[in-house]
Amino acid sequence: MKILIAPDSFKESLEALDVCHAIQSGFSQVFPDADYKLLPMADGGEGTSAVLFYVLGGRWKEVRVYDPLMRPINAKYLLLENETAVIEIAQACGLHLLTTEERNPLITSSYGVGELIADALDEGVKRIIIGLGGSATNDAGLGMLMALGMTFHDSADNTLAQGGGALANLQRLDATNFHTSVLETVFEVACDVTNPLCGELGASTIFGPQKGASPQQINDLDKTLNHFASICAQHGYQDHQDIAGAGAAGGLGYALMSFCQAELTSGFDTVAKVTNLSQHIADADLVITGEGKLDVQSAMGKVAGGISQIAKLSQTPVIAICGSVDGLEPAQTSQFDVIMPSIQKLESIDNIFKNAYHNIEITAANIAAAIKLGQCIK
């Protein structure tokens, strides 16, 4: 029996590869001779580079860059053999790099993301896969573009400061020194949100609160991002502010589309394509996937839902092991042959996270035992 184990990470408890090992450990107690293929998955957010490194190899490059508050830190990205770089923006401008008190999207900058991109371009890559997710910024890529050589000026021709708040003063931009390799490089942006740049569903309104913005700051930032898009349009750049995903990562999606001619795609679809997921599923007799919480969003570009859709095309049975199940409609549960929560007993959330590996292992063993029992029943 060929078993493909392809879960997402269980947030705050286990990385995707650890989930793979837990499932394999449980299943092998019942089916020790099965042919197991481990394929940890991601949806373009944090952990995507580690997944691709496990599957495809490559080498890590560590770079000294600036964090969201322009403090020097070490960040890394992945270089693949086919002249491809994989960059997670959270490495340089992630919310996890700040304390709660430090969160302020009026001043936080995506400058470090531009530094990572510039370093990859200097390495000679021809393709850059960028994972959007987990950003602390709301600057529409202002900092990133500055790091790539573009300058932004106010009415007195002074250079703008960092942060989304500074965009209110923008009157002119200058691309004279923009990195020459940008337009010669293919940018693929893995994005799992569909928000536009501005408005009620825009970057500032939807994601600003978690980045520390007050209601008044949210309103101000929404106006500054709209102003930025207007100035870009005046300078001849195509207006992408209403395109789905433009508001991702505080407007980095907009900047990458407008200035780097990037294509925004589903994060899961990007990872699935790079890892040749469809072929692995077609070759398997059984697919086991999972994520920390299986809910209505799982079918909207997340790993488990995406895998179930591919598995149905090849008529490969698919099992989902998750921490918990919440609010799934019958149509969504029917995407899977089996859905099994793994939490074994009521306890504190800290203990649930701590015992995640053990819980998944036990759940996998019980599912395997049920399969074996089914094989015996005439």
C-alpha positions in Angstrom: 0.0 0.0 0.0 1.4 3.4 -1.1 0.5 6.1 1.5 1.2 9.8 0.8 1.3 11.9 3.9 0.9 15.5 3.0 -0.2 17.8 5.9 0.1 21.4 6.6 1.8 22.6 9.9 -0.3 22.6 13.0 0.0 26.3 14.0 1.7 27.0 17.3 2.5 23.3 17.9 4.1 21.3 15.0 5.8 22.0 11.7 4.5 20.1 8.7 7.4 17.7 8.7 6.8 16.8 12.4 3.1 16.2 11.6 4.3 13.8 8.8 6.5 11.9 11.2 3.7 11.6 13.8 1.2 10.2 11.2 3.8 7.8 9.8 4.7 6.6 13.3 1.0 5.9 14.1 0.2 4.2 10.8 3.4 2.1 10.8 2.3 0.5 14.1 -0.5 -1.2 12.1 1.0 -1.2 8.6 4.8 -1.5 9.1 5.4 -2.6 5.5 3.5 0.2 3.8 5.3 2.4 1.3 5.3 5.9 2.9 5.9 9.1 1.1 6.3 12.2 3.3 5.4 15.5 1.5 5.0 18.3 4.1 2.9 21.1 2.6 2.3 24.8 3.0 0.1 27.5 1.6 2.7 30.2 0.8 2.9 31.6 4.3 5.5 31.0 7.0 7.2 27.6 6.7 6.9 27.5 2.9 10.6 27.7 2.3 11.3 24.9 4.8 8.8 22.7 3.0 10.4 23.4 -0.4 13.9 22.8 1.0 12.8 19.4 2.3 11.2 18.4 -1.0 13.6 20.0 -3.5 16.8 20.6 -1.6 18.8 23.8 -2.4 20.8 26.0 -0.1 20.0 28.7 2.4 21.4 32.2 2.1 21.5 34.3 5.2 21.5 38.1 4.8 21.8 41.1 7.1 18.7 43.2 6.6 16.5 45.7 8.4 13.5 44.6 10.4 10.1 46.5 10.4 11.5 49.2 12.7 14.8 49.4 10.6 16.9 47.5 13.1 19.5 45.1 11.7 18.7 41.4 11.9 19.7 38.2 10.1 17.1 36.8 7.6 17.4 33.9 5.2 15.9 32.8 2.0 16.1 29.6 -0.1 18.1 29.3 -3.4 17.0 26.4 -5.6 19.1 24.8 -8.4 16.9 26.1 -11.2 17.9 29.8 -10.7 14.9 30.2 -8.4 14.8 31.9 -5.0 12.1 31.4 -2.4 11.5 34.4 -0.1 9.1 34.6 2.9 8.4 38.3 3.6 7.9 37.5 7.3 11.6 36.8 7.6 12.2 40.5 7.2 9.0 42.3 8.1 7.1 39.7 10.1 4.8 40.6 12.9 6.6 38.1 15.1 9.7 40.3 15.0 7.9 42.9 17.1 6.5 43.0 20.6 2.9 44.0 21.0 4.0 47.4 22.2 6.1 48.0 19.1 3.4 47.4 16.5 2.7 50.5 14.6 1.9 50.3 10.9 2.3 54.0 10.5 6.1 53.5 10.7 6.8 49.9 10.1 8.6 49.2 6.9 9.0 46.4 4.3 12.6 47.6 3.5 14.1 44.3 4.5 12.0 42.5 2.0 13.5 44.6 -0.8 17.0 43.8 0.6 16.3 40.1 0.4 15.0 40.5 -3.2 18.0 42.6 -4.2 20.4 39.9 -2.8 18.6 37.2 -4.7 18.8 39.2 -7.9 22.5 39.7 -7.3 22.8 35.9 -7.0 21.6 35.8 -10.6 18.2 34.2 -10.1 15.7 34.4 -12.9 12.6 33.5 -10.8 11.5 34.6 -7.4 8.7 32.9 -5.4 7.5 35.2 -2.7 5.4 34.0 0.2 3.1 36.8 1.5 1.9 36.4 5.0 2.5 37.4 8.6 3.6 41.0 7.9 3.8 43.8 10.4 3.7 46.5 7.7 1.0 48.6 5.9 3.3 50.6 3.6 2.1 49.2 0.2 5.7 48.1 -0.5 7.2 51.6 0.0 10.2 50.2 2.0 10.7 47.3 -0.4 10.8 49.6 -3.4 13.2 51.9 -1.6 15.6 49.0 -1.0 15.4 48.2 -4.7 16.6 51.7 -5.6 13.4 53.6 -6.2 13.1 57.0 -4.5 9.9 58.8 -3.2 9.6 62.5 -2.6 7.3 65.0 -1.0 6.2 68.4 -2.3 9.5 69.9 -1.2 11.4 67.1 -2.9 12.5 65.6 0.4 12.8 61.8 0.5 10.0 60.2 2.3 10.4 58.5 5.7 9.6 54.8 6.2 6.1 53.5 6.9 2.6 53.7 5.6 2.0 57.0 7.3 4.7 58.7 5.2 2.7 57.9 2.0 0.4 60.8 2.8 3.2 63.2 1.7 4.1 61.5 -1.5 4.1 63.7 -4.6 6.7 62.2 -6.9 8.6 58.9 -7.4 11.8 58.3 -9.3 12.7 54.9 -10.8 16.0 56.0 -12.3 18.0 53.7 -10.0 15.5 50.9 -9.7 17.3 47.5 -9.7 18.0 46.7 -13.3 17.2 43.0 -13.0 13.7 43.4 -11.6 12.0 43.5 -14.9 14.1 40.6 -16.2 13.0 38.3 -13.4 9.8 36.3 -13.1 8.0 37.0 -9.8 5.5 34.5 -8.5 3.7 35.6 -5.4 2.0 33.0 -3.2 -1.0 34.7 -1.7 -3.9 33.2 0.2 -6.0 36.4 0.6 -8.1 38.2 -2.0 -8.4 41.7 -0.4 -8.0 44.8 -2.6 -5.6 47.5 -1.6 -8.2 49.9 -0.1 -11.7 50.2 1.1 -13.9 48.2 3.5 -12.1 44.9 2.6 -8.7 46.6 2.0 -5.3 46.0 3.7 -5.7 48.7 6.4 -9.3 47.9 7.4 -9.0 44.1 7.6 -5.4 43.6 8.7 -4.5 47.0 10.3 -5.9 46.1 13.8 -3.7 43.1 14.3 -0.7 45.2 13.3 -1.5 47.8 16.0 -3.6 50.4 14.2 -6.3 52.3 16.0 -9.6 53.1 14.3 -8.3 56.5 13.3 -5.0 55.2 12.0 -6.9 52.6 10.0 -8.8 55.4 8.3 -5.7 57.4 7.7 -3.7 54.5 6.3 -6.5 53.6 3.9 -6.4 57.1 2.6 -2.6 57.1 2.3 -2.6 53.8 0.4 -5.3 55.2 -2.0 -3.1 58.3 -2.5 -0.1 56.1 -3.2 -2.0 54.2 -5.9 -3.1 57.5 -7.5 0.4 58.9 -7.6 1.7 55.6 -9.1 -1.0 55.9 -11.8 0.0 59.5 -12.6 3.5 58.2 -13.2 2.3 55.6 -15.7 2.1 52.5 -13.6 -0.9 50.2 -14.1 -3.5 50.5 -11.3 -3.8 47.2 -9.6 -5.4 48.4 -6.4 -8.7 46.6 -7.0 -7.1 43.3 -8.0 -7.7 40.4 -5.6 -4.6 40.1 -3.4 -3.4 43.7 -3.8 -4.0 44.3 -0.1 -2.0 41.2 1.0 0.8 41.9 3.4 -0.2 45.5 3.9 -0.2 46.3 0.2 3.0 44.4 -0.8 0.8 42.5 -3.2 0.0 45.8 -5.0 3.6 46.9 -5.2 4.8 43.5 -6.5 2.1 43.6 -9.2 2.6 47.2 -10.2 6.4 47.5 -10.1 7.7 43.9 -10.5 5.0 42.6 -12.9 4.3 39.8 -10.4 1.6 37.2 -10.8 -0.4 36.6 -7.7 -1.5 33.0 -7.3 -2.9 30.8 -4.6 -0.1 30.0 -2.1 -1.3 26.4 -2.1 -1.4 26.2 -5.9 2.2 27.5 -6.1 3.5 25.0 -3.6 1.5 22.2 -5.2 3.0 23.0 -8.6 6.6 23.3 -7.4 6.4 20.0 -5.5 4.5 18.1 -8.3 1.8 17.3 -5.8 -0.8 16.0 -8.4 1.5 13.3 -9.6 2.4 12.2 -6.0 -1.4 11.9 -5.2 -2.1 10.0 -8.4 0.7 7.5 -7.5 -0.7 6.9 -4.0 -3.3 4.4 -2.8 -4.2 6.6 0.1 -3.6 10.3 1.0 -3.4 11.6 4.5 -3.5 15.4 5.0 -4.4 17.7 7.8 -4.0 21.0 9.6 -4.5 22.4 13.1 -8.1 23.4 12.6 -10.3 22.2 9.8 -13.0 24.9 9.2 -14.8 26.7 6.5 -11.6 28.4 5.3 -10.0 25.0 4.7 -11.7 24.7 1.3 -10.6 28.3 0.4 -7.0 27.9 -0.8 -5.8 26.0 2.3 -3.7 22.8 2.2 -6.3 20.2 3.3 -9.0 21.5 1.0 -6.7 21.8 -1.9 -5.4 18.3 -1.5 -8.9 16.8 -1.2 -9.8 18.4 -4.5 -6.8 17.0 -6.3 -7.3 13.6 -4.7 -10.9 13.5 -5.9 -9.8 14.1 -9.5 -7.6 10.9 -9.4 -10.2 9.1 -7.2 -7.6 8.6 -4.5 -9.1 8.2 -1.0 -8.1 11.1 1.3 -8.1 11.2 5.1 -7.8 14.5 7.1 -6.3 14.4 10.6 -6.7 17.8 12.4 -6.5 19.2 15.8 -10.2 20.3 15.8 -13.1 20.6 13.4 -15.2 23.8 13.4 -18.3 24.7 11.5 -17.9 22.6 8.4 -20.9 22.3 6.1 -21.9 18.8 4.7 -20.6 19.8 1.3 -17.2 20.5 2.8 -17.0 17.3 4.9 -17.8 15.3 1.8 -14.5 16.4 0.2 -12.8 13.9 2.6 -13.4 10.2 3.0 -12.6 10.5 6.7 -12.1 13.5 9.0 -10.7 12.8 12.4 -9.9 15.3 15.2 -6.8 14.3 17.1 -7.3 16.0 20.5 -7.6 13.1 23.0 -8.9 14.8 26.1 -10.1 18.1 27.5 -7.1 20.1 28.8 -5.5 23.5 28.6 -4.6 24.9 25.2 -0.9 24.9 26.2 -1.1 21.2 27.0 -3.0 20.5 23.7 -0.2 22.2 21.8 2.5 20.4 23.9 0.9 17.0 23.2 0.1 17.5 19.6 2.6 15.0 18.3 1.4 12.2 20.6 -2.3 13.0 19.9 -1.7 12.8 16.1 0.3 9.6 16.5 -2.5 7.9 18.5 -5.2 9.2 16.0 -3.2 7.9 13.0 -2.8 4.5 14.7 -6.5 4.2 15.4 -7.4 5.1 11.8 -5.0 2.5 10.6 -6.5 -0.1 12.9 -10.0 0.7 11.6 -8.7 0.3 8.0 -7.2 -3.1 8.9 -10.4 -4.2 10.7 -12.4 -3.2 7.6 -10.2 -5.3 5.5 -10.9 -8.3 7.7 -14.6 -8.0 7.8 -16.3 -10.1 5.1 
